[in-house]
Amino acid sequence: MELINDFLVNANSWANWPMFLLLIGGGLFLIFYSKLLPYRFFGHAIAITRGKYDDKNAKGDVSSLQALSAAVAATVGLGNISGVAIAIHDGGPGVVFWIWMTALIGMCIKFYSCSLSIMFRGEDSEGKLQGGPMFYITKGLGEKYKPLAIFFCISGIFGFLGVFTANQFTETFMSVVQPEESLIALGGTEADPLFNWKLIVGIVLAIISSFVIFGGLSKIAKVATAIVPFMVMVYLVAVIVVMVMNASQVIPALKLIMTEAWNFKTVVTGGFWGLVIIGVKRAMFSNEAGLGSAPMYHGQSKNEEPIREGLVAMLGPFIDTILVCTFTAVVIILSGAYLDDSSGIVMTLQAFRTTLFGYGDDLLMIIVTAFALSTLFTYSYYGVKCLSFLTNAKIGRYYNHYFVILIVFAAVASLELVKNLIDLSYALMVIPNMIAVLLLAPKVNKAAKTYFSKMKHETNIKKF
């Protein structure tokens, strides 16, 4: 395991800079190229999400709201609760500022990439409608760019494993329930394989996930739509209660984020730029902007207006990063949990336990369970699509078997190994996806001009 981890660390050092330049440099280019269009029509995006413009006769498998819920299910979850804690552990409070900046850029990237997912849809070997980077690469740029699509899918086979989610859910369970103490009191030992609770948790998680992921896209979307909005609200209420109870510490926490963001003498590996890269990587893990995953879901929407779908998708980074990540970070900072040596979900659990009458970790356990399951359901679908593109739809479905087995592995693996595997896979996926999005951006701008000209004559579009 140590050799694998060393390889991943070295590979990440090479992949970080191309990812950073394409994600941040490319994202900034898109913001200016779009003339801030996605941000100017934020209100219209909300109206679309509410179903005001739904077309029941349009091609696709799910509504725009279901697509957004499913995509958010993969992002509003442990990436926001545990990923932020990891970021603060690795880079200090200032890293949150760079998470914000990446999320704002990510909103524009998602607008372009998810517009393309409708504009260039394809079919799998069974004739079912599909969307995603592999299709807008091959159909939008042409078959000569197919190696980019293949590269994306190979990286996705590893990147879309639910290893981080399974790992952090297991850590949550072990931290809250602490089954080892009860077992040792009964005469058991930690060395006894019968009492390897991480393995047991992994197996149970894999079994529960199987019931949904083998049901296909429609079942995943329905479950995600039912679980995610409610659990996001519960989580937001919990953190708002914490902030109200500690109102005097909220402003100092935000000030600490701002001042530390520009700490050029930071002790983070790589100095100031190392701090920025940590923020970019954790933001990408939080909202997946530039990664190419969300276009796979949005490409299945019952929507034939590419710009409309792009605007809906743009809301994702705002919800899961600007809102959820910020609340998580403030709770971690004002509780003082970030000063301890803990990382990941353990840090967030400690913050909630400290600030919510000693029962916050139990509440977070319930929330994390819902988030973990919804994320696993969504990620399995992404992996199926990647393998299906490389082979065919029948073989692609076998990815779910591989996915379920790796849940068990992730439950007992170290956080460092899991984090490095995901970071590398994500960085490699960004490269082909962002190249395609940048090359196809003129087509999105042309479609946007046509769409808004048409809407101007039909109705008054509500801007932000």
C-alpha positions in Angstrom: 0.0 0.0 0.0 2.9 2.4 0.8 4.4 1.9 -2.7 1.0 2.7 -4.3 0.6 5.8 -2.2 4.1 7.0 -3.1 3.3 6.5 -6.8 0.1 8.5 -6.4 1.9 11.3 -4.6 4.5 11.6 -7.3 1.9 11.4 -10.1 -0.2 14.1 -8.5 2.8 16.5 -8.4 2.9 16.2 -12.3 -0.8 16.4 -12.9 -1.6 19.3 -10.6 -0.3 22.1 -12.8 -2.0 21.1 -16.1 -5.2 20.7 -14.0 -4.7 24.1 -12.3 -4.0 26.0 -15.5 -6.9 24.5 -17.4 -9.4 24.8 -14.6 -8.6 28.3 -13.3 -7.1 29.8 -16.5 -9.7 28.2 -18.7 -12.5 29.1 -16.3 -11.4 32.8 -16.2 -11.3 32.8 -19.9 -14.9 31.5 -20.1 -16.1 34.1 -17.6 -14.9 37.0 -19.8 -15.8 35.2 -23.0 -19.4 34.8 -21.8 -19.6 38.4 -20.7 -20.8 37.2 -17.3 -23.9 35.7 -18.9 -24.5 32.8 -16.5 -24.3 35.1 -13.4 -26.6 37.7 -15.0 -29.4 35.1 -15.5 -29.3 33.5 -12.1 -33.0 34.3 -11.5 -33.9 32.6 -14.8 -31.9 29.6 -13.8 -34.0 29.2 -10.6 -37.3 29.6 -12.6 -36.1 26.8 -14.9 -35.3 24.5 -11.9 -38.7 25.1 -10.5 -40.1 23.5 -13.6 -41.5 26.6 -15.3 -40.1 25.7 -18.7 -40.4 21.9 -18.5 -41.3 20.1 -21.7 -42.9 16.8 -21.0 -42.5 15.7 -24.6 -38.7 16.4 -24.8 -36.3 13.5 -25.1 -34.5 12.3 -22.0 -34.9 10.2 -18.9 -35.2 12.8 -16.0 -36.3 16.3 -15.4 -33.9 19.2 -15.0 -34.6 19.3 -11.2 -33.9 15.5 -11.0 -30.7 16.0 -12.9 -29.6 18.8 -10.7 -30.6 16.8 -7.5 -28.7 13.8 -8.7 -25.6 15.9 -9.7 -25.8 17.7 -6.3 -26.2 14.3 -4.6 -22.7 13.5 -5.8 -21.3 16.9 -4.6 -23.4 18.0 -1.6 -22.2 15.4 0.7 -18.9 14.2 2.2 -17.0 16.5 -0.2 -18.5 19.4 1.6 -18.5 18.0 5.1 -15.2 16.0 5.1 -13.5 17.6 2.1 -13.5 21.1 3.7 -12.1 19.7 6.9 -9.2 18.0 4.9 -8.6 21.3 3.1 -8.4 23.3 6.4 -6.2 20.6 7.9 -3.8 20.7 4.9 -3.8 24.4 4.2 -5.3 26.3 7.2 -8.4 28.5 7.3 -7.2 30.6 4.3 -7.8 27.7 1.9 -11.6 28.3 2.2 -11.2 31.6 0.3 -9.6 29.8 -2.7 -12.4 27.2 -2.5 -14.9 30.1 -2.9 -13.0 31.6 -5.9 -12.8 28.2 -7.6 -16.6 27.7 -7.1 -17.5 31.0 -8.7 -15.3 30.1 -11.7 -16.9 26.6 -11.6 -20.4 28.1 -12.1 -19.4 29.3 -15.5 -17.6 26.1 -16.4 -20.7 24.1 -15.5 -22.8 26.4 -17.6 -20.7 25.7 -20.7 -20.1 22.0 -20.1 -23.7 21.1 -19.3 -25.0 23.1 -22.2 -22.7 21.0 -24.4 -24.1 17.8 -22.8 -27.5 18.6 -24.4 -26.1 20.1 -27.6 -24.1 17.0 -28.4 -26.0 14.0 -27.1 -25.3 10.5 -28.4 -26.6 7.0 -28.0 -25.1 3.9 -26.4 -24.9 0.5 -28.0 -28.5 -0.2 -26.9 -29.8 3.0 -28.6 -30.4 4.8 -25.3 -29.8 8.6 -25.2 -26.6 9.6 -23.5 -24.6 12.7 -22.7 -21.3 13.7 -21.2 -17.8 14.7 -22.1 -17.1 11.6 -24.2 -20.0 12.5 -26.4 -19.4 16.2 -26.8 -15.7 15.4 -27.5 -16.5 12.9 -30.3 -19.6 14.6 -31.7 -18.6 18.2 -31.1 -14.9 18.0 -32.0 -15.0 15.0 -34.3 -13.7 11.4 -34.2 -10.1 12.5 -34.5 -10.4 13.7 -30.9 -11.7 10.4 -29.6 -8.4 9.6 -27.8 -9.3 12.5 -25.4 -12.7 10.9 -24.8 -11.0 7.5 -24.1 -8.5 9.1 -21.7 -11.4 10.8 -19.9 -13.3 7.5 -19.5 -10.2 5.5 -18.3 -9.5 8.1 -15.6 -13.2 8.1 -14.7 -13.2 4.4 -14.1 -11.0 5.1 -11.1 -12.2 8.6 -10.3 -15.8 7.6 -10.0 -15.2 4.9 -7.5 -17.0 5.7 -4.2 -13.8 5.1 -2.2 -13.6 8.5 -0.5 -17.3 8.4 0.5 -17.0 4.8 1.8 -13.8 5.7 3.7 -15.2 8.8 5.4 -18.6 7.2 6.2 -16.7 4.3 7.9 -14.6 6.9 9.9 -17.8 8.6 10.9 -19.4 5.4 12.1 -16.3 4.4 14.1 -15.9 7.8 15.7 -19.6 8.1 16.8 -20.5 4.5 17.6 -17.0 3.4 18.8 -17.8 -0.3 18.7 -14.2 -1.3 19.6 -14.6 -0.2 23.2 -17.7 -2.3 23.7 -16.1 -5.3 22.1 -12.9 -5.1 24.1 -15.0 -4.8 27.3 -16.6 -8.1 26.4 -13.2 -9.8 25.9 -12.7 -9.1 22.2 -9.5 -7.6 20.7 -8.9 -5.2 18.0 -6.6 -7.7 16.3 -9.3 -10.3 16.1 -10.6 -10.3 12.5 -14.1 -11.1 13.8 -14.2 -7.7 15.3 -12.9 -5.7 12.3 -15.7 -3.3 12.3 -14.5 -1.3 9.4 -14.8 -4.3 7.2 -18.3 -5.0 8.5 -19.4 -1.4 7.9 -17.9 -1.6 4.4 -19.8 -4.8 3.6 -23.1 -3.4 4.9 -22.6 -0.2 3.0 -21.9 -2.2 -0.2 -25.1 -4.3 0.3 -27.3 -1.2 0.8 -25.8 0.6 -2.2 -26.4 -2.5 -4.4 -30.2 -2.3 -3.9 -30.3 1.1 -5.6 -27.4 1.2 -8.1 -28.5 -2.0 -9.9 -31.9 -0.3 -10.4 -30.5 2.1 -13.0 -30.7 5.9 -13.6 -34.4 6.5 -12.9 -34.2 4.8 -9.5 -31.0 6.7 -8.6 -32.6 10.0 -9.6 -35.8 9.3 -7.7 -33.9 8.4 -4.5 -31.5 11.3 -4.8 -34.4 13.8 -5.4 -36.1 12.4 -2.3 -33.1 12.4 0.0 -30.8 15.3 -1.0 -33.0 18.4 -0.6 -34.3 17.3 2.8 -30.9 16.4 4.2 -29.3 19.6 2.8 -32.0 21.5 4.7 -31.4 19.6 7.9 -27.6 20.2 7.6 -28.1 23.9 6.9 -30.4 24.3 9.9 -27.9 22.6 12.1 -25.0 24.8 11.1 -27.2 28.0 11.2 -28.2 27.0 14.8 -24.5 26.7 15.7 -23.7 30.0 14.1 -26.6 31.8 15.9 -25.4 30.3 19.2 -21.9 31.5 18.5 -22.8 34.7 16.7 -20.0 36.7 18.1 -17.4 34.3 16.6 -18.8 34.1 13.1 -17.3 37.4 11.9 -13.8 36.6 13.4 -14.0 33.2 11.6 -14.7 34.9 8.3 -11.9 37.4 8.9 -9.5 34.6 9.6 -10.3 33.0 6.3 -9.7 36.3 4.4 -6.4 37.2 6.2 -5.0 33.7 6.0 -5.9 33.4 2.3 -3.1 35.9 1.5 -0.5 34.5 3.9 2.6 34.4 1.7 4.6 32.9 4.6 2.3 29.9 4.9 3.8 26.7 6.1 1.9 24.7 3.5 4.0 22.6 1.2 4.6 24.6 -1.9 4.1 27.9 -0.1 1.4 30.3 -1.2 0.7 28.5 -4.5 0.5 25.3 -2.6 -2.2 26.8 -0.5 -4.1 27.9 -3.7 -3.8 24.5 -5.3 -5.2 22.8 -2.2 -8.2 25.1 -2.4 -8.7 24.4 -6.1 -8.4 20.6 -5.6 -10.8 20.6 -2.7 -13.3 22.9 -4.5 -13.2 20.6 -7.5 -13.9 17.7 -5.2 -16.7 19.6 -3.6 -18.6 20.8 -6.8 -16.9 18.8 -9.6 -16.8 21.8 -11.9 -14.5 21.1 -14.8 -14.5 17.4 -14.0 -17.1 16.4 -16.5 -19.3 14.3 -14.2 -22.3 16.6 -14.0 -22.7 16.7 -17.8 -23.4 13.0 -17.7 -26.5 13.5 -15.6 -27.6 16.8 -17.2 -27.2 15.1 -20.6 -30.1 12.8 -19.7 -32.5 15.7 -18.9 -35.9 16.0 -20.7 -34.7 19.2 -22.2 -33.8 20.1 -25.7 -32.6 23.7 -24.9 -28.9 23.4 -24.2 -28.6 26.9 -22.6 -31.5 26.2 -20.3 -29.8 23.1 -19.0 -26.5 24.9 -18.6 -28.2 27.5 -16.4 -29.7 24.9 -14.2 -26.3 23.1 -13.8 -24.7 26.4 -12.9 -26.7 26.4 -9.6 -24.8 23.3 -8.4 -21.5 25.0 -7.3 -23.4 27.8 -5.7 -25.4 25.4 -3.5 -22.8 22.9 -2.6 -19.7 25.1 -2.3 -20.7 28.8 -1.7 -23.4 27.8 0.8 -22.7 24.3 2.3 -18.8 24.5 2.3 -18.8 28.0 3.8 -21.2 26.9 6.7 -19.0 23.8 7.4 -15.8 25.9 7.4 -17.2 28.5 9.8 -18.4 25.8 12.3 -15.0 24.1 12.1 -13.2 27.4 12.7 -15.4 28.8 15.5 -15.4 25.5 17.4 -11.6 25.5 17.4 -11.6 21.9 15.9 -9.2 23.0 13.1 -6.4 23.5 15.8 -6.3 19.8 16.5 -4.4 17.3 14.5 -7.5 15.4 13.3 -8.5 15.5 9.6 -11.4 14.7 7.4 -14.8 13.8 8.9 -13.3 13.3 12.4 -12.5 17.1 12.5 -16.1 18.0 11.5 -17.6 15.5 14.0 -15.5 17.1 16.7 -16.7 20.6 15.7 -20.4 19.5 15.8 -20.0 17.6 19.1 -18.4 20.7 20.7 -21.0 23.2 19.4 -24.3 21.2 19.6 -24.7 20.2 23.3 -22.6 17.1 22.8 -25.1 15.5 20.4 -24.0 17.2 17.2 -21.9 14.2 16.1 -25.0 11.9 16.4 -27.0 14.3 14.2 -24.1 14.6 11.7 -23.9 10.7 11.6 -27.5 10.6 10.3 -26.8 13.4 7.8 -23.6 11.7 6.6 -25.4 8.4 6.2 -27.9 10.0 3.8 -25.2 11.9 1.9 -22.9 8.9 1.7 -25.6 6.7 0.2 -26.8 9.3 -2.3 -23.2 10.0 -3.4 -22.5 6.3 -3.9 -25.7 5.9 -6.0 -24.7 8.8 -8.3 -21.0 7.9 -8.7 -21.8 4.3 -9.7 -23.8 5.7 -12.6 -20.9 7.9 -13.8 -18.6 4.8 -13.8 -21.1 2.7 -15.8 -21.2 5.4 -18.5 -17.4 5.5 -18.7 -17.0 1.8 -19.1 -20.0 1.6 -21.5 -18.3 4.1 -23.8 -15.1 2.2 -23.8 -16.9 -1.1 -24.4 -20.6 -1.4 -24.7 -23.7 -0.9 -22.5 -23.9 -4.5 -21.6 -20.3 -4.7 -20.3 -20.6 -1.2 -18.8 -23.2 -2.5 -16.3 -20.5 -4.8 -14.8 -18.8 -1.6 -13.4 -21.4 -1.8 -10.6 -19.9 -5.1 -9.4 -16.4 -3.6 -9.4 -17.8 -0.5 -7.7 -19.5 -2.5 -4.8 -16.3 -4.5 -4.2 -14.2 -1.4 -3.9 -16.6 0.1 -1.3 -15.4 -2.7 1.0 -11.7 -2.0 0.2 -12.2 1.7 0.8 -13.7 1.2 4.2 -10.5 -0.3 5.5 -8.0 1.8 3.5 -6.1 4.8 4.8 -7.5 8.3 4.2 -4.2 9.4 2.6 -4.3 6.6 0.0 -7.9 7.2 -0.9 -7.4 11.0 -1.1 -4.4 10.7 -3.4 -6.2 8.2 -5.7 -9.2 10.6 -6.1 -7.0 13.7 -6.5 -5.0 12.1 -9.3 -8.0 10.7 -11.1 -9.8 14.0 -10.9 -6.8 16.0 -12.2 -6.5 13.7 -15.2 -10.2 13.9 -16.0 -10.1 17.7 -16.0 -7.5 17.8 -18.7 -9.5 16.3 -21.7 -12.8 17.8 -20.4 -11.6 21.4 -20.2 -9.8 21.1 -23.5 -13.1 20.1 -25.2 -15.1 22.8 -23.3 -12.7 25.6 -24.3 -12.7 24.5 -28.0 -16.5 24.2 -28.1 -17.2 27.4 -26.2 -18.0 29.4 -29.4 -20.9 27.0 -30.2 -22.4 27.6 -26.7 -22.1 31.4 -27.1 -23.9 31.2 -30.5 -26.7 29.0 -29.0 -27.0 31.4 -26.0 -27.5 34.4 -28.4 -30.3 32.5 -30.2 -31.9 31.3 -26.9 -32.1 34.7 -25.2 -33.2 36.4 -28.4 -36.1 33.9 -28.6 -36.9 34.2 -24.8 -36.9 38.0 -25.0 -39.8 37.9 -27.4 -41.8 35.3 -25.4 -41.4 36.4 -21.8 -39.6 38.7 -19.4 -36.6 36.8 -18.2 -35.8 37.3 -14.5 -32.2 38.2 -14.0 -30.4 37.9 -10.7 
